[in-house]
């Protein structure tokens, strides 16, 4: 266990469903991140939160909606996804900038049917 | 922005041999270079990192070298073992920033 917990581990959803991914960190970090990992592509940063405030949104489609109620919890709300959104979604946290204690969760394997 | 290239994409070695993975980066302002190992069903885990003020760092069987002039850095694994089999990612960033730029990964297989 890395200290960053993601649930669920696997998720299959239809294109008209609404679902949410959850991430919780127990490391006392103040920054949290969502990444998308697709086969044969570099990890893609989606969103960054520092002290609950969103500081980065890397041109992510609006069908992905993040929520960060506090520094320990991060959600990714999903609606009307496309099959190409199937991927491993990784959460990470850090103590400030990336050079310090950057830790990934185990990810949620999402399949859109 | 930063562009990180990683080679090879797949690598097979015999147990006990060495493995080398290479990365190049484009942004001369990048100064922090971590390497991550991702095993099946798990998220990436940091195995070693290097900052731009040093040229080499070792941790047991793992070493990383950095050539700032040429903008490339490499991961060296010696005396490979089957449990080293995984996907390895390099990354580059400015250590005051909040974003990593990752390579595309190298799938390493160690053959017993």
Interface residues (C-beta under 8 A of the other chain):
Chain A: X2 X4 X6 X31 X33 X40 X41 X42 X43 X45 X48 X50 X55 X56 X90 X92 X94 X97 X98 X99 X100 X102 X103 X104 X105 X106 X107
Chain B: X4 X9 X32 X34 X36 X41 X42 X43 X44 X45 X46 X51 X89 X93 X95 X96 X97 X98 X99 X100 X101 X102 X103 X104 X105
